[in-house]
Amino acid sequence: MDRNAFAMLCELLKTCGGLLDDGNVTIEEQVATFVNILAHHTKNRSVQVRFYRSGETISRYVHRVLRALLRLENVLFVKPTPVPDDCTDSRWRWFKFVYVLSGWEGSATDSRVLRDTITRHNGLKIPFGNYYLADAGYTNGQGFLAPYRGTRYHLQEWEDFDRAPRNHEEYFNMKHSQARNIIKRCFGLLKKRRAILRSPSFYPIRFQGRMIIACALLHNFIRMYMDVDPEEYTPITLDELPIGENIPNELESIDVVEASDEWSQWRDDLAGEMFDTWMSRRT
């Protein structure tokens, strides 16, 4: 981030996160120390040399900044604003995270993690009538729109003109894959900024989980408060690719993930409408 964005981050952590200047270490130095660890995945000993502070001081203030940053979830994790019908920009430049759940072991199944997410008190809220795109590993159920299985999907399968979609299922999968590519690029940007996400961490497990959320919050901050994101226009290497307002808790939300004939039919209707519109534009 540039200097102006850094100054705004310090002010936000002070006013909304409760970060204090105690007279020993300024807020700016506290934040710089914290961001340095995330960006370069440096050990405490290396940070001591860079900032001329003791290991205990570094650890204490890093945790203070982390706690202050986590208090900004309601500020930085927000819903995207709807795209207007008259929008002329063919690219959706949101590239922000709306919710992060960390701490699950890597061996846990996707469906198990998802069920845990939507049943938590402060978990992922999906109002009825809304949905998230999901890959084929998830159930195509209310609130989660998965691609058709057994049908061409990945973008490289559509590169040649003579391999254009032949039916509504193939066209739906192609558009689904394009949207998934945007999501993968968002994760790529996140990992590109933070070296701590690109290699095994030597920090405690609990600290690692909170750091992941912190990285996502800082990513959103940069997207919100910098006019130009320099990382968006730089190539992302393969090792960096992974896989508007808050929703009030009182809204009725989806709290179960299960397949249904009604939802499958809704997907068929949506795919058919998309395919018909595309075909009419080609003729």
C-alpha positions as CSV (number, residue, x, y, z in Angstrom):
1,M,0.0,0.0,0.0
2,D,1.1,3.6,-0.5
3,R,1.8,6.2,2.2
4,N,-1.6,7.7,2.1
5,A,-3.3,4.3,2.4
6,F,-1.0,3.4,5.3
7,A,-1.9,6.7,7.1
8,M,-5.6,5.9,6.6
9,L,-5.1,2.4,7.9
10,C,-3.4,3.7,11.1
11,E,-6.2,6.2,11.6
12,L,-8.9,3.5,11.1
13,L,-7.2,1.2,13.5
14,K,-7.1,4.0,16.1
15,T,-10.6,5.2,15.7
16,C,-12.5,2.0,15.0
17,G,-10.1,-0.7,16.2
18,G,-9.1,0.9,19.5
19,L,-5.3,0.8,18.8
20,L,-3.5,3.2,21.2
21,D,-0.2,5.1,21.2
22,D,1.1,4.4,24.6
23,G,4.1,6.7,24.4
24,N,6.6,3.9,23.9
25,V,5.8,2.8,20.4
26,T,3.8,4.9,18.0
27,I,0.8,3.6,16.2
28,E,2.7,3.9,12.9
29,E,5.5,1.8,14.1
30,Q,3.1,-0.8,15.5
31,V,1.3,-1.1,12.2
32,A,4.5,-1.1,10.2
33,T,5.9,-4.0,12.3
34,F,2.7,-6.0,11.9
35,V,2.4,-5.4,8.1
36,N,6.1,-6.3,7.7
37,I,5.6,-9.7,9.2
38,L,2.6,-10.4,7.0
39,A,4.3,-9.2,3.8
40,H,7.6,-10.9,4.3
41,H,6.8,-13.8,6.7
42,T,9.7,-12.7,8.9
43,K,10.6,-14.2,12.3
44,N,10.5,-12.2,15.5
45,R,14.3,-12.1,15.6
46,S,14.6,-10.5,12.1
47,V,12.0,-7.9,13.0
48,Q,13.9,-7.1,16.2
49,V,16.9,-6.2,14.1
50,R,14.9,-4.1,11.6
51,F,13.0,-2.1,14.2
52,Y,15.5,-2.1,17.1
53,R,13.1,-3.5,19.5
54,S,13.1,-6.5,21.9
55,G,11.4,-9.7,21.0
56,E,8.9,-9.2,23.8
57,T,8.0,-5.7,22.6
58,I,7.6,-6.9,19.0
59,S,5.3,-9.8,20.1
60,R,3.2,-7.6,22.3
61,Y,2.5,-4.9,19.8
62,V,1.9,-7.3,16.9
63,H,-0.8,-8.9,18.9
64,R,-2.3,-5.5,19.8
65,V,-2.5,-4.6,16.1
66,L,-3.9,-8.0,15.2
67,R,-6.7,-7.5,17.8
68,A,-7.5,-4.0,16.6
69,L,-7.6,-5.2,12.9
70,L,-10.0,-8.0,13.7
71,R,-12.3,-5.5,15.3
72,L,-12.8,-4.0,11.8
73,E,-14.6,-7.0,10.3
74,N,-17.9,-5.2,10.2
75,V,-16.1,-2.3,8.4
76,L,-14.1,-4.2,5.9
77,F,-16.1,-7.4,5.2
78,V,-19.1,-6.0,3.4
79,K,-21.5,-7.1,0.7
80,P,-20.8,-6.0,-2.9
81,T,-23.0,-3.3,-4.3
82,P,-25.4,-4.6,-7.1
83,V,-24.1,-4.1,-10.7
84,P,-26.5,-1.6,-12.4
85,D,-28.2,-2.7,-15.6
86,D,-26.6,0.1,-17.6
87,C,-23.1,-0.7,-16.5
88,T,-20.7,-0.6,-19.5
89,D,-17.7,-2.1,-17.8
90,S,-17.4,-5.7,-18.9
91,R,-15.1,-6.5,-15.9
92,W,-16.4,-6.9,-12.3
93,R,-13.6,-5.3,-10.2
94,W,-14.9,-6.2,-6.8
95,F,-12.0,-8.6,-5.8
96,K,-12.9,-8.4,-2.1
97,F,-13.8,-11.0,0.6
98,V,-17.1,-10.9,2.4
99,Y,-16.5,-13.6,5.0
100,V,-13.5,-15.7,6.1
101,L,-13.6,-18.8,8.4
102,S,-10.1,-20.0,9.4
103,G,-8.9,-22.8,11.7
104,W,-10.3,-25.9,10.1
105,E,-7.8,-28.7,9.4
106,G,-7.0,-29.3,5.8
107,S,-8.3,-32.9,5.9
108,A,-11.9,-31.6,6.6
109,T,-14.3,-32.0,3.7
110,D,-15.7,-28.9,2.0
111,S,-19.3,-29.8,2.9
112,R,-18.4,-30.2,6.5
113,V,-16.7,-26.8,6.7
114,L,-19.6,-25.2,4.9
115,R,-22.2,-26.6,7.2
116,D,-20.2,-25.4,10.2
117,T,-20.0,-21.9,8.6
118,I,-23.7,-21.3,8.0
119,T,-24.8,-22.6,11.4
120,R,-22.5,-20.4,13.5
121,H,-24.1,-17.5,15.3
122,N,-21.7,-15.0,13.5
123,G,-21.2,-17.2,10.5
124,L,-21.9,-16.8,6.8
125,K,-25.4,-15.3,6.3
126,I,-27.2,-16.1,3.0
127,P,-30.6,-14.5,2.8
128,F,-33.2,-16.4,0.9
129,G,-33.2,-15.4,-2.8
130,N,-29.4,-15.0,-2.8
131,Y,-26.7,-17.5,-3.6
132,Y,-23.0,-18.1,-3.9
133,L,-21.3,-19.9,-6.7
134,A,-19.8,-23.3,-5.5
135,D,-17.6,-25.8,-7.3
136,A,-18.6,-29.4,-8.0
137,G,-17.4,-30.5,-4.6
138,Y,-20.5,-28.9,-3.0
139,T,-24.2,-29.8,-3.1
140,N,-26.3,-27.8,-5.6
141,G,-28.8,-26.6,-3.0
142,Q,-30.5,-23.5,-2.0
143,G,-28.0,-20.7,-1.6
144,F,-25.2,-22.5,-3.5
145,L,-25.1,-22.8,-7.2
146,A,-22.8,-25.6,-8.4
147,P,-21.9,-26.5,-12.1
148,Y,-23.4,-29.4,-14.0
149,R,-21.4,-32.5,-13.4
150,G,-20.2,-34.6,-16.3
151,T,-20.2,-31.6,-18.6
152,R,-17.3,-29.6,-20.0
153,Y,-16.2,-27.0,-17.5
154,H,-12.7,-25.6,-17.5
155,L,-11.9,-22.5,-19.6
156,Q,-9.2,-24.2,-21.7
157,E,-11.9,-26.5,-23.1
158,W,-13.7,-23.6,-24.7
159,E,-10.7,-21.9,-26.4
160,D,-11.5,-23.0,-30.0
161,F,-14.5,-21.5,-31.8
162,D,-15.6,-24.9,-33.0
163,R,-15.8,-26.0,-29.4
164,A,-18.4,-23.4,-28.4
165,P,-21.2,-24.5,-26.0
166,R,-23.8,-26.7,-27.6
167,N,-26.5,-26.6,-25.0
168,H,-27.6,-24.7,-21.9
169,E,-25.6,-27.0,-19.5
170,E,-22.3,-26.4,-21.3
171,Y,-23.0,-22.6,-21.6
172,F,-23.8,-22.4,-17.9
173,N,-20.6,-24.3,-17.0
174,M,-18.5,-22.0,-19.2
175,K,-19.9,-18.9,-17.5
176,H,-19.6,-20.5,-14.1
177,S,-15.9,-21.3,-14.8
178,Q,-15.3,-17.7,-15.9
179,A,-16.7,-16.5,-12.6
180,R,-14.6,-19.0,-10.7
181,N,-11.5,-17.7,-12.5
182,I,-12.2,-14.3,-11.0
183,I,-12.4,-15.9,-7.5
184,K,-9.1,-17.7,-8.0
185,R,-7.5,-14.4,-9.1
186,C,-8.7,-12.8,-5.9
187,F,-7.0,-15.5,-3.9
188,G,-3.9,-15.0,-6.1
189,L,-3.8,-11.3,-5.3
190,L,-4.2,-12.1,-1.6
191,K,-1.2,-14.5,-1.6
192,K,0.8,-12.2,-3.8
193,R,0.6,-9.5,-1.2
194,R,1.4,-11.7,1.9
195,A,4.3,-14.0,1.9
196,I,3.0,-15.5,5.2
197,L,0.3,-17.2,3.1
198,R,2.7,-18.8,0.6
199,S,4.8,-21.0,2.9
200,P,4.4,-23.1,6.1
201,S,4.2,-20.8,9.1
202,F,6.4,-21.0,12.1
203,Y,3.9,-19.1,14.3
204,P,1.4,-20.8,16.7
205,I,-1.7,-22.4,15.1
206,R,-4.2,-20.0,16.8
207,F,-2.1,-17.0,15.6
208,Q,-2.0,-18.5,12.1
209,G,-5.8,-18.7,11.9
210,R,-6.2,-15.1,13.0
211,M,-3.5,-13.9,10.6
212,I,-5.4,-15.4,7.6
213,I,-8.4,-13.2,8.5
214,A,-6.1,-10.2,9.0
215,C,-4.6,-10.7,5.6
216,A,-8.1,-10.7,4.0
217,L,-9.1,-7.6,5.9
218,L,-5.9,-5.8,4.8
219,H,-6.6,-6.9,1.2
220,N,-10.1,-5.4,1.4
221,F,-8.8,-2.2,2.9
222,I,-6.4,-1.8,0.0
223,R,-9.2,-2.4,-2.5
224,M,-11.4,0.1,-0.8
225,Y,-9.0,2.9,-0.1
226,M,-6.5,2.9,-2.9
227,D,-7.6,4.3,-6.3
228,V,-5.3,2.0,-8.2
229,D,-4.3,-1.4,-6.9
230,P,-0.9,-2.1,-8.5
231,E,-1.0,-5.8,-7.8
232,E,-4.2,-6.2,-9.9
233,Y,-2.3,-5.6,-13.1
234,T,0.8,-7.7,-12.4
235,P,1.0,-11.4,-13.5
236,I,0.1,-13.9,-10.8
237,T,2.2,-17.1,-10.8
238,L,0.7,-20.6,-10.4
239,D,1.8,-21.0,-6.8
240,E,-0.2,-17.9,-5.9
241,L,-3.5,-19.4,-7.2
242,P,-5.6,-21.5,-4.8
243,I,-8.2,-23.2,-5.5
244,G,-22.2,-2.7,0.0
245,E,-23.5,-3.2,3.4
246,N,-23.5,-6.0,5.9
247,I,-26.3,-8.4,6.2
248,P,-28.2,-7.8,9.4
249,N,-28.2,-10.9,11.7
250,E,-32.0,-10.6,12.1
251,L,-32.7,-11.4,8.5
252,E,-34.0,-14.9,7.8
253,S,-31.1,-16.8,6.3
254,I,-30.3,-20.2,4.9
255,D,-29.1,-22.6,7.7
256,V,-29.0,-25.9,6.0
257,V,-27.3,-27.2,2.8
258,E,-29.2,-29.9,0.9
259,A,-30.0,-30.7,-2.7
260,S,-33.5,-30.1,-3.9
261,D,-35.4,-30.7,-7.1
262,E,-36.8,-27.2,-6.9
263,W,-33.3,-25.7,-6.8
264,S,-32.1,-27.9,-9.6
265,Q,-35.0,-26.8,-11.7
266,W,-34.2,-23.2,-10.9
267,R,-30.7,-23.7,-12.2
268,D,-32.0,-25.3,-15.4
269,D,-34.3,-22.4,-16.0
270,L,-31.5,-19.9,-15.4
271,A,-29.1,-21.8,-17.6
272,G,-31.7,-22.0,-20.3
273,E,-32.4,-18.3,-20.2
274,M,-28.7,-17.5,-20.4
275,F,-28.1,-19.9,-23.3
276,D,-31.1,-18.5,-25.3
277,T,-29.9,-14.9,-24.8
278,W,-26.4,-15.9,-25.9
279,M,-27.7,-17.7,-29.0
280,S,-29.9,-14.8,-30.0
281,R,-26.9,-12.4,-29.9
282,R,-24.9,-14.8,-32.1
283,T,-27.5,-14.8,-34.9
